[in-house]
Amino acid sequence: MATGETASRNDLNRPASQTLDRGLRVLEHVSEAGEPLSVAEIAREVGMHRSITYRMLRTLEDHGLLARDTTGRYQPGAGLTVLAGRFTPQLRAVASRHLLRLAVAADKTAFLVVRHGEEAVTIEVVEPPAAAAHVSYRPGLRHPIDHGAPGMALLAGEAPLPGERAEVTVARARGWAASESEVIEGFRAIAAPVFDSHRVCRAALAVVFVGDVVAEEVAELVMAEAHALGSRI
């Protein structure tokens, strides 16, 4: 291979901005840690020199994305909440109507899930207004992308990957995924991917419930609203 071709391929594998890449790595690590971390811990765990890590942390702190506790350890800052509130606002606003229709038609709690890295994150929930009993679910719930019906529906909306779960392959073929006790013990879920007008999977629409149902009948309701939502985004 020519030297020029090798250099070109190496450039493609290199982040466009090394500084931004480092800052985002630090932000993601602190946000996902679950507890405040010291500069030394962050530097060691992200594999970055301590002085560089410190500069990244101070910059992120200046922008409110990270904050220090009373011991000087870093944790997520209030600025992240502001950014999260702006996350897919149009999608959430448009989805509310379809979630309500799905919750009423299925008589089950309906929710919208998006992918964030290797996690599936619930961003909107609508409970059935007339149900005698229903499952309570909360926005912000997250779980591994390859667990639970919503995660598998998101994966099914993407190109096949080597070694993917057989359930994801099945979901891609039939248009919906189902799971039981994978995210919360005793809860069942049925989900379908939401494709925009360019056939890009933007989210997954799902219902969560307990007890027995005819899965195919519930899946038809979920897929219908997922398609309707996708046609509007």
C-alpha positions as CSV (number, residue, x, y, z in Angstrom):
1,M,0.0,0.0,0.0
2,A,1.3,3.5,-0.8
3,T,2.5,5.7,2.0
4,G,-0.1,8.3,1.1
5,E,-2.9,5.8,1.4
6,T,-1.7,4.7,4.8
7,A,-1.6,8.2,6.1
8,S,-5.0,8.9,4.7
9,R,-6.5,5.9,6.5
10,N,-4.8,6.9,9.7
11,D,-6.2,10.4,9.5
12,L,-9.7,8.9,9.2
13,N,-9.2,6.9,12.4
14,R,-7.9,10.0,14.3
15,P,-10.4,12.3,16.0
16,A,-10.9,15.6,14.1
17,S,-10.1,17.5,17.4
18,Q,-8.0,15.7,19.9
19,T,-8.7,18.3,22.6
20,L,-12.5,18.0,22.1
21,D,-12.2,14.2,22.0
22,R,-10.3,14.3,25.4
23,G,-12.8,16.6,26.9
24,L,-15.7,14.5,25.9
25,R,-14.0,11.3,27.2
26,V,-13.6,13.0,30.6
27,L,-17.2,14.3,30.6
28,E,-18.6,10.9,29.7
29,H,-16.5,9.1,32.3
30,V,-17.4,11.4,35.2
31,S,-21.1,11.4,34.2
32,E,-21.2,7.6,34.1
33,A,-19.2,7.0,37.3
34,G,-22.1,7.1,39.7
35,E,-19.9,8.8,42.4
36,P,-17.6,11.9,42.6
37,L,-14.1,11.2,41.4
38,S,-10.7,12.8,42.1
39,V,-8.5,14.2,39.4
40,A,-6.0,11.4,39.9
41,E,-8.8,8.8,39.5
42,I,-10.1,10.3,36.4
43,A,-6.7,10.7,34.8
44,R,-5.9,7.0,35.6
45,E,-9.2,5.6,34.4
46,V,-9.3,7.5,31.1
47,G,-5.6,7.0,30.5
48,M,-4.6,10.7,30.3
49,H,-1.8,12.7,31.9
50,R,-2.9,14.3,35.1
51,S,-2.2,17.9,34.0
52,I,-4.1,17.5,30.8
53,T,-7.0,15.9,32.7
54,Y,-7.0,18.8,35.2
55,R,-7.3,21.4,32.3
56,M,-10.2,19.5,30.8
57,L,-12.0,19.3,34.2
58,R,-11.5,23.0,34.8
59,T,-12.9,23.9,31.4
60,L,-15.9,21.6,31.8
61,E,-16.4,23.1,35.3
62,D,-16.3,26.7,33.9
63,H,-19.1,25.7,31.5
64,G,-21.2,24.2,34.3
65,L,-21.0,20.7,32.9
66,L,-19.0,19.4,35.8
67,A,-19.0,20.5,39.5
68,R,-16.7,19.9,42.5
69,D,-18.1,18.7,45.8
70,T,-16.7,19.9,49.2
71,T,-13.8,17.5,49.0
72,G,-12.8,18.7,45.5
73,R,-13.9,15.6,43.7
74,Y,-15.7,16.0,40.4
75,Q,-19.3,15.1,39.6
76,P,-21.9,16.0,36.9
77,G,-22.9,19.7,36.9
78,A,-26.1,21.5,36.5
79,G,-25.3,22.4,32.9
80,L,-25.9,18.8,31.9
81,T,-29.5,19.1,33.1
82,V,-29.9,22.1,30.8
83,L,-28.5,20.2,27.8
84,A,-30.6,17.2,28.7
85,G,-33.7,19.3,28.7
86,R,-32.9,20.3,25.1
87,F,-32.3,16.7,24.0
88,T,-34.5,15.8,21.1
89,P,-37.2,18.3,22.2
90,Q,-39.0,18.1,18.9
91,L,-39.0,14.3,19.1
92,R,-40.4,14.3,22.6
93,A,-43.1,16.9,21.8
94,V,-44.2,15.1,18.7
95,A,-44.1,11.7,20.5
96,S,-46.4,12.7,23.4
97,R,-49.5,12.5,21.2
98,H,-48.5,9.0,19.9
99,L,-47.6,7.7,23.3
100,L,-51.0,8.8,24.6
101,R,-52.8,7.0,21.7
102,L,-50.7,3.9,22.3
103,A,-51.3,4.0,26.1
104,V,-55.1,4.2,25.5
105,A,-55.3,1.6,22.8
106,A,-53.1,-0.9,24.6
107,D,-54.3,0.0,28.1
108,K,-50.7,-0.1,29.1
109,T,-47.9,2.4,30.0
110,A,-46.2,3.6,26.8
111,F,-42.7,5.1,26.6
112,L,-40.1,6.5,24.2
113,V,-36.5,5.3,24.3
114,V,-33.4,6.6,22.5
115,R,-29.9,5.3,22.2
116,H,-27.0,7.0,24.2
117,G,-23.8,5.1,23.5
118,E,-24.3,1.6,24.6
119,E,-27.4,2.4,26.7
120,A,-31.1,2.7,26.0
121,V,-32.5,5.7,27.8
122,T,-36.2,6.4,28.5
123,I,-37.0,10.1,27.7
124,E,-40.8,10.2,27.7
125,V,-43.6,8.2,29.5
126,V,-47.4,8.2,29.3
127,E,-49.5,6.1,31.6
128,P,-53.0,4.9,30.4
129,P,-55.5,7.3,31.8
130,A,-58.4,4.9,32.3
131,A,-56.6,1.7,33.3
132,A,-57.6,0.2,36.6
133,A,-54.0,-0.8,37.2
134,H,-50.8,-0.2,35.3
135,V,-47.0,-0.3,35.6
136,S,-45.4,2.8,36.8
137,Y,-42.3,3.8,34.7
138,R,-40.1,6.8,34.9
139,P,-38.2,9.0,32.4
140,G,-34.4,8.7,32.8
141,L,-34.4,4.9,33.3
142,R,-31.4,3.5,31.4
143,H,-30.2,0.0,30.7
144,P,-27.7,-1.8,28.4
145,I,-28.6,-1.4,24.7
146,D,-28.7,-5.2,24.2
147,H,-31.2,-5.8,27.1
148,G,-34.9,-5.4,27.0
149,A,-37.3,-4.9,24.2
150,P,-36.6,-1.2,23.6
151,G,-32.9,-1.7,23.4
152,M,-33.3,-4.6,21.0
153,A,-35.7,-2.6,18.9
154,L,-33.1,0.2,18.7
155,L,-30.5,-2.4,17.5
156,A,-33.0,-3.9,15.1
157,G,-33.3,-0.5,13.5
158,E,-29.6,-0.5,12.6
159,A,-27.5,-2.7,10.3
160,P,-26.8,-6.3,11.5
161,L,-23.7,-6.7,13.6
162,P,-21.6,-9.9,13.9
163,G,-22.5,-11.8,17.0
164,E,-25.7,-9.9,17.8
165,R,-28.4,-11.5,19.9
166,A,-30.7,-13.8,17.9
167,E,-33.7,-11.8,19.3
168,V,-32.4,-8.7,17.6
169,T,-32.2,-10.5,14.3
170,V,-35.8,-11.8,14.8
171,A,-36.9,-8.3,15.7
172,R,-35.4,-6.8,12.6
173,A,-37.3,-9.3,10.5
174,R,-40.7,-8.9,12.1
175,G,-40.5,-5.3,13.1
176,W,-40.8,-5.6,16.8
177,A,-39.1,-7.0,19.9
178,A,-40.3,-8.5,23.1
179,S,-38.7,-9.2,26.5
180,E,-39.6,-10.4,30.0
181,S,-37.7,-9.6,33.2
182,E,-34.7,-8.3,31.4
183,V,-34.7,-4.7,32.8
184,I,-37.0,-5.0,35.8
185,E,-37.9,-8.4,37.3
186,G,-41.5,-9.4,36.4
187,F,-42.1,-6.7,33.8
188,R,-42.7,-7.4,30.2
189,A,-42.2,-5.1,27.2
190,I,-42.9,-4.9,23.5
191,A,-41.2,-2.3,21.4
192,A,-40.7,-1.2,17.8
193,P,-38.1,1.0,16.1
194,V,-39.1,4.5,15.0
195,F,-37.6,5.4,11.6
196,D,-37.6,9.0,10.2
197,S,-38.2,9.9,6.6
198,H,-34.6,8.9,5.7
199,R,-35.0,5.4,7.3
200,V,-32.8,6.3,10.2
201,C,-33.8,4.8,13.5
202,R,-34.3,7.7,15.8
203,A,-36.0,6.0,18.8
204,A,-38.0,3.0,19.9
205,L,-41.7,3.1,21.0
206,A,-42.6,0.6,23.7
207,V,-45.2,-0.6,26.2
208,V,-44.5,-2.1,29.6
209,F,-46.8,-4.4,31.5
210,V,-47.3,-7.5,33.7
211,G,-49.3,-10.6,32.9
212,D,-50.2,-12.4,29.8
213,V,-51.2,-10.8,26.5
214,V,-51.4,-11.8,22.8
215,A,-48.0,-10.4,21.9
216,E,-48.8,-10.0,18.2
217,E,-51.9,-7.9,18.9
218,V,-50.0,-5.5,21.2
219,A,-47.1,-5.4,18.7
220,E,-49.5,-4.3,15.9
221,L,-50.5,-1.3,18.1
222,V,-46.9,-0.4,18.9
223,M,-45.8,-0.7,15.3
224,A,-48.7,1.4,14.0
225,E,-47.8,4.3,16.4
226,A,-44.1,3.9,15.8
227,H,-44.7,4.2,12.0
228,A,-47.1,7.2,12.6
229,L,-44.5,8.9,14.8
230,G,-41.7,8.3,12.3
231,S,-43.7,9.8,9.5
232,R,-43.8,13.1,11.4
233,I,-40.0,13.4,12.1
